[in-house]
Amino acid sequence: MYLNTEKKKEIFAKHGGAETNTGSAEGQIALFSFRISHLTEHLKKNRHDFATQRALQLLVGKRRSLLDYLKKKDIERYRSIVKELGLRR
């Protein structure tokens, strides 16, 4: 599987502060970004997989909501996570 426990711990350690800090907005945004990139690559090969397309749209919406929340709460954390992950906004 593309996303195993070790990979999740690595993502949360890098962006969330600690492996066990799975509730941080930065960690969740990073995890969603990893999953979004994986699903995007899948959809490039399988154009008619509409269930995956819907799942991708839902993930993008969740990430957008978390980014909006982080922007309202702490603009510096927002700017740093956008810069780290290379997001457009």
PyMOL Python script that loads the backbone (N, CA, C, O; Angstrom):
from pymol import cmd

cmd.read_pdbstr("""\
ATOM      1  N   MET A   1       0.834  -1.183   0.000  1.00  0.00           N
ATOM      2  CA  MET A   1       0.000   0.000   0.000  1.00  0.00           C
ATOM      3  C   MET A   1       0.878   1.246   0.000  1.00  0.00           C
ATOM      4  O   MET A   1       1.973   1.245   0.562  1.00  0.00           O
ATOM      5  N   TYR A   2       0.398   2.287  -0.623  1.00  0.00           N
ATOM      6  CA  TYR A   2       1.208   3.483  -0.791  1.00  0.00           C
ATOM      7  C   TYR A   2       1.361   4.283   0.497  1.00  0.00           C
ATOM      8  O   TYR A   2       2.345   5.004   0.658  1.00  0.00           O
ATOM      9  N   LEU A   3       0.407   4.168   1.413  1.00  0.00           N
ATOM     10  CA  LEU A   3       0.445   4.964   2.638  1.00  0.00           C
ATOM     11  C   LEU A   3       0.382   4.026   3.838  1.00  0.00           C
ATOM     12  O   LEU A   3      -0.701   3.655   4.291  1.00  0.00           O
ATOM     13  N   ASN A   4       1.542   3.650   4.343  1.00  0.00           N
ATOM     14  CA  ASN A   4       1.581   2.761   5.497  1.00  0.00           C
ATOM     15  C   ASN A   4       1.850   3.579   6.766  1.00  0.00           C
ATOM     16  O   ASN A   4       2.005   4.798   6.703  1.00  0.00           O
ATOM     17  N   THR A   5       1.902   2.917   7.886  1.00  0.00           N
ATOM     18  CA  THR A   5       2.048   3.574   9.177  1.00  0.00           C
ATOM     19  C   THR A   5       3.355   4.350   9.266  1.00  0.00           C
ATOM     20  O   THR A   5       3.388   5.451   9.816  1.00  0.00           O
ATOM     21  N   GLU A   6       4.430   3.786   8.730  1.00  0.00           N
ATOM     22  CA  GLU A   6       5.721   4.464   8.793  1.00  0.00           C
ATOM     23  C   GLU A   6       5.695   5.776   8.005  1.00  0.00           C
ATOM     24  O   GLU A   6       6.250   6.784   8.441  1.00  0.00           O
ATOM     25  N   LYS A   7       5.046   5.748   6.846  1.00  0.00           N
ATOM     26  CA  LYS A   7       4.970   6.953   6.024  1.00  0.00           C
ATOM     27  C   LYS A   7       4.142   8.031   6.732  1.00  0.00           C
ATOM     28  O   LYS A   7       4.496   9.209   6.692  1.00  0.00           O
ATOM     29  N   LYS A   8       3.049   7.632   7.375  1.00  0.00           N
ATOM     30  CA  LYS A   8       2.230   8.594   8.120  1.00  0.00           C
ATOM     31  C   LYS A   8       3.028   9.210   9.262  1.00  0.00           C
ATOM     32  O   LYS A   8       2.983  10.422   9.473  1.00  0.00           O
ATOM     33  N   LYS A   9       3.760   8.375   9.999  1.00  0.00           N
ATOM     34  CA  LYS A   9       4.574   8.886  11.108  1.00  0.00           C
ATOM     35  C   LYS A   9       5.621   9.866  10.601  1.00  0.00           C
ATOM     36  O   LYS A   9       5.895  10.882  11.239  1.00  0.00           O
ATOM     37  N   GLU A  10       6.202   9.553   9.452  1.00  0.00           N
ATOM     38  CA  GLU A  10       7.206  10.436   8.865  1.00  0.00           C
ATOM     39  C   GLU A  10       6.590  11.795   8.501  1.00  0.00           C
ATOM     40  O   GLU A  10       7.189  12.840   8.757  1.00  0.00           O
ATOM     41  N   ILE A  11       5.402  11.773   7.909  1.00  0.00           N
ATOM     42  CA  ILE A  11       4.730  13.014   7.516  1.00  0.00           C
ATOM     43  C   ILE A  11       4.390  13.844   8.746  1.00  0.00           C
ATOM     44  O   ILE A  11       4.627  15.052   8.766  1.00  0.00           O
ATOM     45  N   PHE A  12       3.835  13.202   9.776  1.00  0.00           N
ATOM     46  CA  PHE A  12       3.453  13.947  10.974  1.00  0.00           C
ATOM     47  C   PHE A  12       4.667  14.439  11.749  1.00  0.00           C
ATOM     48  O   PHE A  12       4.611  15.499  12.372  1.00  0.00           O
ATOM     49  N   ALA A  13       5.763  13.688  11.722  1.00  0.00           N
ATOM     50  CA  ALA A  13       6.971  14.138  12.399  1.00  0.00           C
ATOM     51  C   ALA A  13       7.556  15.361  11.705  1.00  0.00           C
ATOM     52  O   ALA A  13       8.066  16.269  12.362  1.00  0.00           O
ATOM     53  N   LYS A  14       7.483  15.382  10.389  1.00  0.00           N
ATOM     54  CA  LYS A  14       8.051  16.493   9.633  1.00  0.00           C
ATOM     55  C   LYS A  14       7.195  17.754   9.724  1.00  0.00           C
ATOM     56  O   LYS A  14       7.727  18.851   9.894  1.00  0.00           O
ATOM     57  N   HIS A  15       5.884  17.610   9.614  1.00  0.00           N
ATOM     58  CA  HIS A  15       5.004  18.775   9.530  1.00  0.00           C
ATOM     59  C   HIS A  15       4.186  19.023  10.796  1.00  0.00           C
ATOM     60  O   HIS A  15       3.795  20.162  11.053  1.00  0.00           O
ATOM     61  N   GLY A  16       3.919  17.994  11.586  1.00  0.00           N
ATOM     62  CA  GLY A  16       3.064  18.158  12.748  1.00  0.00           C
ATOM     63  C   GLY A  16       3.820  18.416  14.039  1.00  0.00           C
ATOM     64  O   GLY A  16       3.206  18.730  15.058  1.00  0.00           O
ATOM     65  N   GLY A  17       5.124  18.290  14.016  1.00  0.00           N
ATOM     66  CA  GLY A  17       5.920  18.516  15.211  1.00  0.00           C
ATOM     67  C   GLY A  17       6.365  17.234  15.879  1.00  0.00           C
ATOM     68  O   GLY A  17       7.496  17.148  16.357  1.00  0.00           O
ATOM     69  N   ALA A  18       5.492  16.230  15.922  1.00  0.00           N
ATOM     70  CA  ALA A  18       5.818  14.935  16.527  1.00  0.00           C
ATOM     71  C   ALA A  18       5.014  13.850  15.813  1.00  0.00           C
ATOM     72  O   ALA A  18       4.000  14.130  15.174  1.00  0.00           O
ATOM     73  N   GLU A  19       5.481  12.616  15.932  1.00  0.00           N
ATOM     74  CA  GLU A  19       4.780  11.500  15.282  1.00  0.00           C
ATOM     75  C   GLU A  19       3.364  11.331  15.805  1.00  0.00           C
ATOM     76  O   GLU A  19       2.458  10.954  15.062  1.00  0.00           O
ATOM     77  N   THR A  20       3.180  11.616  17.093  1.00  0.00           N
ATOM     78  CA  THR A  20       1.878  11.379  17.716  1.00  0.00           C
ATOM     79  C   THR A  20       0.941  12.576  17.594  1.00  0.00           C
ATOM     80  O   THR A  20      -0.219  12.484  17.995  1.00  0.00           O
ATOM     81  N   ASN A  21       1.411  13.687  17.056  1.00  0.00           N
ATOM     82  CA  ASN A  21       0.587  14.888  16.930  1.00  0.00           C
ATOM     83  C   ASN A  21      -0.201  14.829  15.619  1.00  0.00           C
ATOM     84  O   ASN A  21       0.041  15.605  14.695  1.00  0.00           O
ATOM     85  N   THR A  22      -1.138  13.899  15.563  1.00  0.00           N
ATOM     86  CA  THR A  22      -1.890  13.688  14.327  1.00  0.00           C
ATOM     87  C   THR A  22      -3.041  14.669  14.160  1.00  0.00           C
ATOM     88  O   THR A  22      -3.673  14.690  13.104  1.00  0.00           O
ATOM     89  N   GLY A  23      -3.325  15.464  15.150  1.00  0.00           N
ATOM     90  CA  GLY A  23      -4.436  16.395  15.070  1.00  0.00           C
ATOM     91  C   GLY A  23      -4.054  17.780  14.625  1.00  0.00           C
ATOM     92  O   GLY A  23      -4.930  18.622  14.428  1.00  0.00           O
ATOM     93  N   SER A  24      -2.768  18.047  14.459  1.00  0.00           N
ATOM     94  CA  SER A  24      -2.345  19.387  14.068  1.00  0.00           C
ATOM     95  C   SER A  24      -2.803  19.680  12.643  1.00  0.00           C
ATOM     96  O   SER A  24      -2.833  18.794  11.790  1.00  0.00           O
ATOM     97  N   ALA A  25      -3.152  20.922  12.408  1.00  0.00           N
ATOM     98  CA  ALA A  25      -3.633  21.312  11.086  1.00  0.00           C
ATOM     99  C   ALA A  25      -2.542  21.120  10.035  1.00  0.00           C
ATOM    100  O   ALA A  25      -2.827  20.680   8.921  1.00  0.00           O
ATOM    101  N   GLU A  26      -1.298  21.445  10.380  1.00  0.00           N
ATOM    102  CA  GLU A  26      -0.209  21.304   9.419  1.00  0.00           C
ATOM    103  C   GLU A  26       0.003  19.840   9.034  1.00  0.00           C
ATOM    104  O   GLU A  26       0.215  19.528   7.862  1.00  0.00           O
ATOM    105  N   GLY A  27      -0.052  18.954  10.007  1.00  0.00           N
ATOM    106  CA  GLY A  27       0.120  17.533   9.734  1.00  0.00           C
ATOM    107  C   GLY A  27      -0.984  16.979   8.860  1.00  0.00           C
ATOM    108  O   GLY A  27      -0.726  16.199   7.943  1.00  0.00           O
ATOM    109  N   GLN A  28      -2.216  17.379   9.141  1.00  0.00           N
ATOM    110  CA  GLN A  28      -3.334  16.909   8.336  1.00  0.00           C
ATOM    111  C   GLN A  28      -3.275  17.451   6.918  1.00  0.00           C
ATOM    112  O   GLN A  28      -3.577  16.733   5.964  1.00  0.00           O
ATOM    113  N   ILE A  29      -2.886  18.721   6.773  1.00  0.00           N
ATOM    114  CA  ILE A  29      -2.755  19.310   5.436  1.00  0.00           C
ATOM    115  C   ILE A  29      -1.677  18.576   4.646  1.00  0.00           C
ATOM    116  O   ILE A  29      -1.851  18.310   3.457  1.00  0.00           O
ATOM    117  N   ALA A  30      -0.569  18.250   5.300  1.00  0.00           N
ATOM    118  CA  ALA A  30       0.508  17.528   4.621  1.00  0.00           C
ATOM    119  C   ALA A  30       0.053  16.126   4.210  1.00  0.00           C
ATOM    120  O   ALA A  30       0.372  15.665   3.114  1.00  0.00           O
ATOM    121  N   LEU A  31      -0.691  15.453   5.085  1.00  0.00           N
ATOM    122  CA  LEU A  31      -1.198  14.119   4.760  1.00  0.00           C
ATOM    123  C   LEU A  31      -2.183  14.185   3.594  1.00  0.00           C
ATOM    124  O   LEU A  31      -2.117  13.366   2.677  1.00  0.00           O
ATOM    125  N   PHE A  32      -3.090  15.154   3.627  1.00  0.00           N
ATOM    126  CA  PHE A  32      -4.034  15.316   2.524  1.00  0.00           C
ATOM    127  C   PHE A  32      -3.301  15.615   1.222  1.00  0.00           C
ATOM    128  O   PHE A  32      -3.685  15.106   0.169  1.00  0.00           O
ATOM    129  N   SER A  33      -2.259  16.425   1.278  1.00  0.00           N
ATOM    130  CA  SER A  33      -1.495  16.761   0.075  1.00  0.00           C
ATOM    131  C   SER A  33      -0.818  15.528  -0.504  1.00  0.00           C
ATOM    132  O   SER A  33      -0.775  15.358  -1.722  1.00  0.00           O
ATOM    133  N   PHE A  34      -0.288  14.665   0.363  1.00  0.00           N
ATOM    134  CA  PHE A  34       0.332  13.427  -0.096  1.00  0.00           C
ATOM    135  C   PHE A  34      -0.703  12.546  -0.788  1.00  0.00           C
ATOM    136  O   PHE A  34      -0.447  11.999  -1.861  1.00  0.00           O
ATOM    137  N   ARG A  35      -1.885  12.411  -0.161  1.00  0.00           N
ATOM    138  CA  ARG A  35      -2.941  11.586  -0.748  1.00  0.00           C
ATOM    139  C   ARG A  35      -3.456  12.184  -2.049  1.00  0.00           C
ATOM    140  O   ARG A  35      -3.760  11.448  -2.988  1.00  0.00           O
ATOM    141  N   ILE A  36      -3.560  13.513  -2.120  1.00  0.00           N
ATOM    142  CA  ILE A  36      -4.029  14.187  -3.329  1.00  0.00           C
ATOM    143  C   ILE A  36      -3.072  13.936  -4.482  1.00  0.00           C
ATOM    144  O   ILE A  36      -3.507  13.662  -5.600  1.00  0.00           O
ATOM    145  N   SER A  37      -1.781  14.027  -4.221  1.00  0.00           N
ATOM    146  CA  SER A  37      -0.809  13.787  -5.295  1.00  0.00           C
ATOM    147  C   SER A  37      -0.874  12.341  -5.780  1.00  0.00           C
ATOM    148  O   SER A  37      -0.737  12.073  -6.973  1.00  0.00           O
ATOM    149  N   HIS A  38      -1.086  11.406  -4.839  1.00  0.00           N
ATOM    150  CA  HIS A  38      -1.203  10.004  -5.233  1.00  0.00           C
ATOM    151  C   HIS A  38      -2.442   9.772  -6.099  1.00  0.00           C
ATOM    152  O   HIS A  38      -2.365   9.102  -7.129  1.00  0.00           O
ATOM    153  N   LEU A  39      -3.573  10.323  -5.685  1.00  0.00           N
ATOM    154  CA  LEU A  39      -4.804  10.141  -6.451  1.00  0.00           C
ATOM    155  C   LEU A  39      -4.734  10.837  -7.800  1.00  0.00           C
ATOM    156  O   LEU A  39      -5.313  10.352  -8.771  1.00  0.00           O
ATOM    157  N   THR A  40      -4.043  11.956  -7.879  1.00  0.00           N
ATOM    158  CA  THR A  40      -3.889  12.661  -9.145  1.00  0.00           C
ATOM    159  C   THR A  40      -3.120  11.806 -10.141  1.00  0.00           C
ATOM    160  O   THR A  40      -3.487  11.730 -11.313  1.00  0.00           O
ATOM    161  N   GLU A  41      -2.057  11.163  -9.676  1.00  0.00           N
ATOM    162  CA  GLU A  41      -1.297  10.274 -10.553  1.00  0.00           C
ATOM    163  C   GLU A  41      -2.153   9.086 -11.004  1.00  0.00           C
ATOM    164  O   GLU A  41      -2.065   8.657 -12.154  1.00  0.00           O
ATOM    165  N   HIS A  42      -2.973   8.560 -10.102  1.00  0.00           N
ATOM    166  CA  HIS A  42      -3.859   7.450 -10.448  1.00  0.00           C
ATOM    167  C   HIS A  42      -4.855   7.874 -11.530  1.00  0.00           C
ATOM    168  O   HIS A  42      -5.120   7.126 -12.471  1.00  0.00           O
ATOM    169  N   LEU A  43      -5.399   9.081 -11.384  1.00  0.00           N
ATOM    170  CA  LEU A  43      -6.409   9.536 -12.341  1.00  0.00           C
ATOM    171  C   LEU A  43      -5.811   9.879 -13.699  1.00  0.00           C
ATOM    172  O   LEU A  43      -6.526   9.874 -14.701  1.00  0.00           O
ATOM    173  N   LYS A  44      -4.521  10.175 -13.755  1.00  0.00           N
ATOM    174  CA  LYS A  44      -3.893  10.408 -15.054  1.00  0.00           C
ATOM    175  C   LYS A  44      -3.876   9.136 -15.887  1.00  0.00           C
ATOM    176  O   LYS A  44      -3.951   9.187 -17.114  1.00  0.00           O
ATOM    177  N   LYS A  45      -3.775   7.989 -15.210  1.00  0.00           N
ATOM    178  CA  LYS A  45      -3.748   6.707 -15.911  1.00  0.00           C
ATOM    179  C   LYS A  45      -5.149   6.139 -16.117  1.00  0.00           C
ATOM    180  O   LYS A  45      -5.407   5.454 -17.107  1.00  0.00           O
ATOM    181  N   ASN A  46      -6.054   6.426 -15.177  1.00  0.00           N
ATOM    182  CA  ASN A  46      -7.408   5.854 -15.199  1.00  0.00           C
ATOM    183  C   ASN A  46      -8.431   6.985 -15.248  1.00  0.00           C
ATOM    184  O   ASN A  46      -8.994   7.366 -14.222  1.00  0.00           O
ATOM    185  N   ARG A  47      -8.665   7.514 -16.434  1.00  0.00           N
ATOM    186  CA  ARG A  47      -9.503   8.695 -16.584  1.00  0.00           C
ATOM    187  C   ARG A  47     -10.969   8.467 -16.230  1.00  0.00           C
ATOM    188  O   ARG A  47     -11.663   9.414 -15.861  1.00  0.00           O
ATOM    189  N   HIS A  48     -11.440   7.264 -16.332  1.00  0.00           N
ATOM    190  CA  HIS A  48     -12.863   7.005 -16.117  1.00  0.00           C
ATOM    191  C   HIS A  48     -13.163   6.447 -14.735  1.00  0.00           C
ATOM    192  O   HIS A  48     -14.226   5.862 -14.528  1.00  0.00           O
ATOM    193  N   ASP A  49     -12.259   6.613 -13.797  1.00  0.00           N
ATOM    194  CA  ASP A  49     -12.472   6.164 -12.421  1.00  0.00           C
ATOM    195  C   ASP A  49     -13.156   7.299 -11.654  1.00  0.00           C
ATOM    196  O   ASP A  49     -12.500   8.107 -10.997  1.00  0.00           O
ATOM    197  N   PHE A  50     -14.464   7.340 -11.748  1.00  0.00           N
ATOM    198  CA  PHE A  50     -15.208   8.469 -11.216  1.00  0.00           C
ATOM    199  C   PHE A  50     -15.319   8.436  -9.700  1.00  0.00           C
ATOM    200  O   PHE A  50     -15.465   9.489  -9.078  1.00  0.00           O
ATOM    201  N   ALA A  51     -15.256   7.276  -9.096  1.00  0.00           N
ATOM    202  CA  ALA A  51     -15.277   7.197  -7.628  1.00  0.00           C
ATOM    203  C   ALA A  51     -14.009   7.826  -7.049  1.00  0.00           C
ATOM    204  O   ALA A  51     -14.069   8.541  -6.049  1.00  0.00           O
ATOM    205  N   THR A  52     -12.885   7.563  -7.666  1.00  0.00           N
ATOM    206  CA  THR A  52     -11.641   8.170  -7.218  1.00  0.00           C
ATOM    207  C   THR A  52     -11.650   9.667  -7.481  1.00  0.00           C
ATOM    208  O   THR A  52     -11.100  10.444  -6.700  1.00  0.00           O
ATOM    209  N   GLN A  53     -12.264  10.063  -8.564  1.00  0.00           N
ATOM    210  CA  GLN A  53     -12.357  11.487  -8.878  1.00  0.00           C
ATOM    211  C   GLN A  53     -13.152  12.224  -7.801  1.00  0.00           C
ATOM    212  O   GLN A  53     -12.784  13.325  -7.391  1.00  0.00           O
ATOM    213  N   ARG A  54     -14.241  11.611  -7.350  1.00  0.00           N
ATOM    214  CA  ARG A  54     -15.039  12.219  -6.291  1.00  0.00           C
ATOM    215  C   ARG A  54     -14.260  12.259  -4.985  1.00  0.00           C
ATOM    216  O   ARG A  54     -14.309  13.259  -4.269  1.00  0.00           O
ATOM    217  N   ALA A  55     -13.545  11.189  -4.666  1.00  0.00           N
ATOM    218  CA  ALA A  55     -12.738  11.162  -3.454  1.00  0.00           C
ATOM    219  C   ALA A  55     -11.665  12.253  -3.493  1.00  0.00           C
ATOM    220  O   ALA A  55     -11.373  12.877  -2.472  1.00  0.00           O
ATOM    221  N   LEU A  56     -11.091  12.476  -4.653  1.00  0.00           N
ATOM    222  CA  LEU A  56     -10.089  13.526  -4.809  1.00  0.00           C
ATOM    223  C   LEU A  56     -10.698  14.900  -4.567  1.00  0.00           C
ATOM    224  O   LEU A  56     -10.096  15.740  -3.899  1.00  0.00           O
ATOM    225  N   GLN A  57     -11.885  15.130  -5.106  1.00  0.00           N
ATOM    226  CA  GLN A  57     -12.550  16.413  -4.908  1.00  0.00           C
ATOM    227  C   GLN A  57     -12.871  16.647  -3.439  1.00  0.00           C
ATOM    228  O   GLN A  57     -12.743  17.767  -2.945  1.00  0.00           O
ATOM    229  N   LEU A  58     -13.289  15.595  -2.736  1.00  0.00           N
ATOM    230  CA  LEU A  58     -13.573  15.729  -1.305  1.00  0.00           C
ATOM    231  C   LEU A  58     -12.302  16.037  -0.520  1.00  0.00           C
ATOM    232  O   LEU A  58     -12.325  16.860   0.396  1.00  0.00           O
ATOM    233  N   LEU A  59     -11.202  15.392  -0.865  1.00  0.00           N
ATOM    234  CA  LEU A  59      -9.933  15.651  -0.181  1.00  0.00           C
ATOM    235  C   LEU A  59      -9.457  17.079  -0.403  1.00  0.00           C
ATOM    236  O   LEU A  59      -8.967  17.726   0.523  1.00  0.00           O
ATOM    237  N   VAL A  60      -9.599  17.567  -1.616  1.00  0.00           N
ATOM    238  CA  VAL A  60      -9.187  18.939  -1.917  1.00  0.00           C
ATOM    239  C   VAL A  60     -10.034  19.916  -1.102  1.00  0.00           C
ATOM    240  O   VAL A  60      -9.523  20.920  -0.604  1.00  0.00           O
ATOM    241  N   GLY A  61     -11.314  19.625  -0.969  1.00  0.00           N
ATOM    242  CA  GLY A  61     -12.191  20.476  -0.161  1.00  0.00           C
ATOM    243  C   GLY A  61     -11.819  20.464   1.306  1.00  0.00           C
ATOM    244  O   GLY A  61     -11.840  21.507   1.961  1.00  0.00           O
ATOM    245  N   LYS A  62     -11.479  19.296   1.830  1.00  0.00           N
ATOM    246  CA  LYS A  62     -11.061  19.210   3.233  1.00  0.00           C
ATOM    247  C   LYS A  62      -9.767  19.982   3.463  1.00  0.00           C
ATOM    248  O   LYS A  62      -9.625  20.694   4.457  1.00  0.00           O
ATOM    249  N   ARG A  63      -8.823  19.833   2.530  1.00  0.00           N
ATOM    250  CA  ARG A  63      -7.558  20.553   2.670  1.00  0.00           C
ATOM    251  C   ARG A  63      -7.791  22.051   2.592  1.00  0.00           C
ATOM    252  O   ARG A  63      -7.179  22.816   3.337  1.00  0.00           O
ATOM    253  N   ARG A  64      -8.678  22.476   1.688  1.00  0.00           N
ATOM    254  CA  ARG A  64      -8.983  23.901   1.553  1.00  0.00           C
ATOM    255  C   ARG A  64      -9.588  24.444   2.849  1.00  0.00           C
ATOM    256  O   ARG A  64      -9.254  25.549   3.276  1.00  0.00           O
ATOM    257  N   SER A  65     -10.484  23.661   3.477  1.00  0.00           N
ATOM    258  CA  SER A  65     -11.098  24.084   4.731  1.00  0.00           C
ATOM    259  C   SER A  65     -10.057  24.236   5.829  1.00  0.00           C
ATOM    260  O   SER A  65     -10.087  25.205   6.588  1.00  0.00           O
ATOM    261  N   LEU A  66      -9.140  23.288   5.915  1.00  0.00           N
ATOM    262  CA  LEU A  66      -8.083  23.379   6.924  1.00  0.00           C
ATOM    263  C   LEU A  66      -7.162  24.563   6.657  1.00  0.00           C
ATOM    264  O   LEU A  66      -6.730  25.234   7.594  1.00  0.00           O
ATOM    265  N   LEU A  67      -6.860  24.825   5.388  1.00  0.00           N
ATOM    266  CA  LEU A  67      -6.022  25.977   5.066  1.00  0.00           C
ATOM    267  C   LEU A  67      -6.725  27.287   5.414  1.00  0.00           C
ATOM    268  O   LEU A  67      -6.091  28.216   5.913  1.00  0.00           O
ATOM    269  N   ASP A  68      -8.024  27.367   5.157  1.00  0.00           N
ATOM    270  CA  ASP A  68      -8.782  28.570   5.522  1.00  0.00           C
ATOM    271  C   ASP A  68      -8.796  28.763   7.032  1.00  0.00           C
ATOM    272  O   ASP A  68      -8.646  29.884   7.520  1.00  0.00           O
ATOM    273  N   TYR A  69      -8.975  27.678   7.770  1.00  0.00           N
ATOM    274  CA  TYR A  69      -8.960  27.736   9.231  1.00  0.00           C
ATOM    275  C   TYR A  69      -7.604  28.236   9.728  1.00  0.00           C
ATOM    276  O   TYR A  69      -7.534  29.113  10.589  1.00  0.00           O
ATOM    277  N   LEU A  70      -6.538  27.675   9.185  1.00  0.00           N
ATOM    278  CA  LEU A  70      -5.194  28.052   9.610  1.00  0.00           C
ATOM    279  C   LEU A  70      -4.902  29.507   9.249  1.00  0.00           C
ATOM    280  O   LEU A  70      -4.213  30.205   9.993  1.00  0.00           O
ATOM    281  N   LYS A  71      -5.419  29.962   8.122  1.00  0.00           N
ATOM    282  CA  LYS A  71      -5.221  31.350   7.703  1.00  0.00           C
ATOM    283  C   LYS A  71      -5.889  32.315   8.679  1.00  0.00           C
ATOM    284  O   LYS A  71      -5.349  33.380   8.978  1.00  0.00           O
ATOM    285  N   LYS A  72      -7.083  31.930   9.178  1.00  0.00           N
ATOM    286  CA  LYS A  72      -7.780  32.783  10.146  1.00  0.00           C
ATOM    287  C   LYS A  72      -7.094  32.784  11.503  1.00  0.00           C
ATOM    288  O   LYS A  72      -7.015  33.821  12.161  1.00  0.00           O
ATOM    289  N   LYS A  73      -6.588  31.607  11.930  1.00  0.00           N
ATOM    290  CA  LYS A  73      -6.013  31.473  13.266  1.00  0.00           C
ATOM    291  C   LYS A  73      -4.599  32.049  13.368  1.00  0.00           C
ATOM    292  O   LYS A  73      -4.297  32.811  14.286  1.00  0.00           O
ATOM    293  N   ASP A  74      -3.736  31.678  12.417  1.00  0.00           N
ATOM    294  CA  ASP A  74      -2.330  32.079  12.494  1.00  0.00           C
ATOM    295  C   ASP A  74      -1.766  32.170  11.083  1.00  0.00           C
ATOM    296  O   ASP A  74      -1.450  31.154  10.463  1.00  0.00           O
ATOM    297  N   ILE A  75      -1.645  33.398  10.581  1.00  0.00           N
ATOM    298  CA  ILE A  75      -1.240  33.614   9.195  1.00  0.00           C
ATOM    299  C   ILE A  75       0.184  33.140   8.944  1.00  0.00           C
ATOM    300  O   ILE A  75       0.494  32.712   7.832  1.00  0.00           O
ATOM    301  N   GLU A  76       1.058  33.204   9.942  1.00  0.00           N
ATOM    302  CA  GLU A  76       2.443  32.782   9.749  1.00  0.00           C
ATOM    303  C   GLU A  76       2.539  31.265   9.565  1.00  0.00           C
ATOM    304  O   GLU A  76       3.293  30.793   8.713  1.00  0.00           O
ATOM    305  N   ARG A  77       1.784  30.502  10.354  1.00  0.00           N
ATOM    306  CA  ARG A  77       1.755  29.040  10.177  1.00  0.00           C
ATOM    307  C   ARG A  77       1.197  28.686   8.802  1.00  0.00           C
ATOM    308  O   ARG A  77       1.677  27.760   8.149  1.00  0.00           O
ATOM    309  N   TYR A  78       0.184  29.426   8.371  1.00  0.00           N
ATOM    310  CA  TYR A  78      -0.407  29.217   7.041  1.00  0.00           C
ATOM    311  C   TYR A  78       0.631  29.434   5.951  1.00  0.00           C
ATOM    312  O   TYR A  78       0.786  28.605   5.054  1.00  0.00           O
ATOM    313  N   ARG A  79       1.338  30.551   6.034  1.00  0.00           N
ATOM    314  CA  ARG A  79       2.339  30.868   5.013  1.00  0.00           C
ATOM    315  C   ARG A  79       3.458  29.842   4.985  1.00  0.00           C
ATOM    316  O   ARG A  79       3.948  29.480   3.915  1.00  0.00           O
ATOM    317  N   SER A  80       3.864  29.372   6.161  1.00  0.00           N
ATOM    318  CA  SER A  80       4.969  28.412   6.203  1.00  0.00           C
ATOM    319  C   SER A  80       4.554  27.061   5.604  1.00  0.00           C
ATOM    320  O   SER A  80       5.335  26.454   4.872  1.00  0.00           O
ATOM    321  N   ILE A  81       3.339  26.579   5.901  1.00  0.00           N
ATOM    322  CA  ILE A  81       2.915  25.281   5.376  1.00  0.00           C
ATOM    323  C   ILE A  81       2.686  25.360   3.862  1.00  0.00           C
ATOM    324  O   ILE A  81       2.967  24.399   3.145  1.00  0.00           O
ATOM    325  N   VAL A  82       2.180  26.492   3.374  1.00  0.00           N
ATOM    326  CA  VAL A  82       1.985  26.657   1.929  1.00  0.00           C
ATOM    327  C   VAL A  82       3.337  26.662   1.222  1.00  0.00           C
ATOM    328  O   VAL A  82       3.487  26.070   0.153  1.00  0.00           O
ATOM    329  N   LYS A  83       4.304  27.322   1.815  1.00  0.00           N
ATOM    330  CA  LYS A  83       5.636  27.376   1.220  1.00  0.00           C
ATOM    331  C   LYS A  83       6.320  26.005   1.254  1.00  0.00           C
ATOM    332  O   LYS A  83       6.944  25.597   0.274  1.00  0.00           O
ATOM    333  N   GLU A  84       6.201  25.293   2.384  1.00  0.00           N
ATOM    334  CA  GLU A  84       6.817  23.967   2.521  1.00  0.00           C
ATOM    335  C   GLU A  84       6.268  22.983   1.503  1.00  0.00           C
ATOM    336  O   GLU A  84       7.023  22.248   0.867  1.00  0.00           O
ATOM    337  N   LEU A  85       4.951  22.972   1.353  1.00  0.00           N
ATOM    338  CA  LEU A  85       4.309  21.994   0.482  1.00  0.00           C
ATOM    339  C   LEU A  85       4.245  22.443  -0.968  1.00  0.00           C
ATOM    340  O   LEU A  85       3.914  21.652  -1.852  1.00  0.00           O
ATOM    341  N   GLY A  86       4.560  23.707  -1.216  1.00  0.00           N
ATOM    342  CA  GLY A  86       4.536  24.201  -2.588  1.00  0.00           C
ATOM    343  C   GLY A  86       3.133  24.335  -3.143  1.00  0.00           C
ATOM    344  O   GLY A  86       2.908  24.095  -4.329  1.00  0.00           O
ATOM    345  N   LEU A  87       2.195  24.715  -2.304  1.00  0.00           N
ATOM    346  CA  LEU A  87       0.825  24.909  -2.765  1.00  0.00           C
ATOM    347  C   LEU A  87       0.710  26.266  -3.456  1.00  0.00           C
ATOM    348  O   LEU A  87       1.490  27.176  -3.173  1.00  0.00           O
ATOM    349  N   ARG A  88      -0.234  26.402  -4.337  1.00  0.00           N
ATOM    350  CA  ARG A  88      -0.329  27.620  -5.137  1.00  0.00           C
ATOM    351  C   ARG A  88      -0.779  28.825  -4.331  1.00  0.00           C
ATOM    352  O   ARG A  88      -0.256  29.922  -4.529  1.00  0.00           O
ATOM    353  N   ARG A  89      -1.725  28.653  -3.438  1.00  0.00           N
ATOM    354  CA  ARG A  89      -2.300  29.783  -2.737  1.00  0.00           C
ATOM    355  C   ARG A  89      -1.437  30.293  -1.647  1.00  0.00           C
ATOM    356  O   ARG A  89      -1.803  31.253  -0.968  1.00  0.00           O
TER     357      ARG A  89
END
""", "prot")
cmd.dss("prot")
cmd.show_as("cartoon", "prot")
cmd.util.cbc("prot")
cmd.orient("prot")
